[in-house]
Amino acid sequence: MHGELKGGFAKWYVDVTLPIIFNKRPRLLIVLFLTTLFLGWHATNLRLDAGFEKQLPQGHPYIEVFKQYQREFGGANLVLLAVMQKPGTGDIYQPPFMATLRQATDAMFFLPGMDRSRVSSIMTPDVRYLEVVEEGFRGGNVVPADFTPTPEMLQRVRRNVEKADVIGRLVANDERGAMVFGELLERDPVSDEKLDYFDTAERLEQIRLRFTSPKMWEYRLRRDIPPLKAGDVAHVSYSDPAGLLFRFSDVDVRYKDDSGKFVAATLSGSDFDVREADNPDYNPSVGVHIIGFAKIVGDIAEKSAEVVGFFALSILLVWIVLAMYTGSWLVALLPLSCGLLAVVWELGLLHLFGYGLDPFAVLVPFLVLAISTSHGIQITNFWLLEIGNRGLNSYDAAIGTYKRLVIPGITALVTNFIGFGTLLLIPIGIVQEMAINACLGLIAVVVCKKFLLPCLLSYAPIRDPEKFRQHQQRRDRALAPVWQLASNLILKGPAVIVLLATAVAWGISHHINRDLAIGELHPGTPELRPDSRYNLDTDAIVQNFAIGVDVLKIIAETKADGCIDHSAVGLIDRLAWRMENTPGVQSTLSLPKMQKVVYNAYNENNPKWNVLPREPGALVVTVQPFPSSTGLLNTDCSAMPLFVFTADHKAETIDTVIESFEGFVDELPENAPVTFKLATGNVGVMAAANDVVEDTEFTVLLWLYAAIGLSIWVSFRNLTSVICILTPLIIVSSVFTYTVMVFLEIGLKVTNIATVAFAAGIAVDYGIYIYSVLEENVKEKAMSMREAYADALGQTGKAVVFTALALSASVATWLFSGLQFQVDMGILLNIMILANAVAAIFILPAFAAFLLRPGRKTPDQTSESVAPMVSDAA
């Protein structure tokens, strides 16, 4: 089939596998059926699995600093809950608002997985004010422990807020809202159980509804569960649980036993009578805004339910296209069914190997179905040719198809394996998990498409063989003029034009690609639509608070008791000033900044004394109000974080902030008393991810294309095949696609590199199938170049076109998703699928025109007609 390979590995492989598939078909089907039941059972037990740690670029210097100081200064897994008075309802200094804020703070404090030492609002004792009075120095909680909502006490809280300098951080700029900060732990410190992000997201949403829903639903027990009695309220929900499956759902409840200890239990919905009641905590004057990684995961998981609908629609569209192509709804169902089985196997293998399905990887099953469909159409196409052109029955046609396509098909899948495997070079857990997921899917594709599909096709009933053949021939006659016209592309004159046009397009694209940004280009969370609830919450917090929702923490390392060394704290203060005057920075927070507030208060708030004192004794006094629990210093004051609150996390903002920081550090002398290290906070994590993309993009793509090229060379054993197949793929996947990203304002991220790898793995099939027939026609059948290419298009071109159309139709459904990253991936995949199909048909023959040398005709071949298949069909 491909020179040496045809006489070596190909023959051995066919001799070994063909009897397994066709001589013992019933046994094979039974084994595959039992395997499907086993993996299907595992697939039903697969659960969504998210984790913050999987988002971190492992081994990056920023992440090393992040982990080193995570326990002392917190990480980036924050939850921000803002309670805002609605317009026209006044400020926060009202009894109903203060009651709501108190309850919201308590709800965050008792949220499972919350680091309670890091829950902070004006209601918590760690938020204090400081003032100088006649008797000396006085301070206390912003909201006193004995707070009661009297007019006098509310005015006192107002004054305390002003003294504590928390406006813009814990209190909105216009004092119409207040913030509750919290930080989630990845694992429970007692049980070491992993945090359930989906449950946490649901609990956060329940906190929102507790204050914004006028109704609540009480879960009353139907039977005694000591010490609770039948009729007791064991649980309360603020969203209507009504549904057909509620009786079979689990309900987590907590209650006190006879000893007064809280007990957690899981009951069934059938154990309760659910009754609607008025919500006593409802506050019609407030709105609640919640952001954080856990909430993102929850919203993505909620939107991921749409994926099932898109998956079903994709299946329907592919079935319709296949039926139009084959002329039989039943035959079209065979490759589609094998594709669905491949997805079931993939999900089952994922669970079998101990993985869950991450919400950010929920699109991988689509890709498995796409790859499976691509190979299925090629196999079914040749099977149809054997029946339509050679008049074979289903069984013989299946054997002929298997012999002809098994090696090109395996080659294509091997390139997929290696291509997806290159994603393991990206040191980010979620990307590596996606790569493993895709590789497991390819294992399923190999079995379902290379073993099961040929076996099923051999059984395919054709009730009216003549009518079936006529449909294939009519289709081929309709397409024959197109292929005859396209065959001109392999002539040297048109080939030169195509290559010149390709070179010009490459040059223009390369020029445009210089504007491709690494990282995010839009504010808010890019995984969700701009008008999503989460992004609206983000906008509300950004507009009403000075701190923003994005923070970069710079760690200042110095000697012990560095906070009473003027040279150290003065240097930190200088960096804070530099960062505050950097575009994109909203504000900063640091221990030296708070020390100046204290020192200024000691000096009757005279602006002249808003400085850091030079004497260690004076600095000691300014540090005393700030224990290490504030997160502004560690226990021996040898490390102090500088909080840099940015306006957003756009790539331009992050680059500007990092550049400003590095410029400051470069100006420092070698003996500077402070060493500044990046970084913690969510902006630090994003900066690290952007660095990883910049550092690994070339390496990943180099290994991707090198691996694909090696697989092609091993199969065809010549450099011509590598150039003809690989060059169009590179031009489309890494040049043209990046140009599209520039125009669509999509930044280069780890998910986009994964998309390029996945799309390249799918699209390389087009070139492999076309080139395999073209080379065989030219070298072995000694056809002229034009006849050979017309015949190759007649055999595989229509399958390439229909494959691209089928995949494009299914991926186009993603454009209606509520997930922005699915929309972006849908756009990129759609463009890459169609563009690679065009490149395989137009650019591949242009290279072949100059590189592929025709074989010499033997006397027998000279005397025989070597008309292409499309001519026979015509």
PyMOL commands that set and color helices and strands:
alter all, ss='L'
color gray80, all
select helices_A, chain A and resi 4-7+9-23+25-44+53-55+61-68+70-73+95-109+116-118+151-164+197-212+246-248+269-271+293-326+329-352+359-361+364-390+394-425+429-459+465-490+492-515+533-544+562-564+566-580+591-602+607-609+616-623+628-630+651-667+682-716+719-743+750-780+785-816+820-851+859-863+869-873
alter helices_A, ss='H'
color red, helices_A
select strands_A, chain A and resi 78-85+128-133+136-141+177-183+215-221+233-237+250-256+262-268+272-278+286-292+550-557+585-589+639-646+675-680
alter strands_A, ss='S'
color yellow, strands_A
deselect
rebuild
show_as cartoon
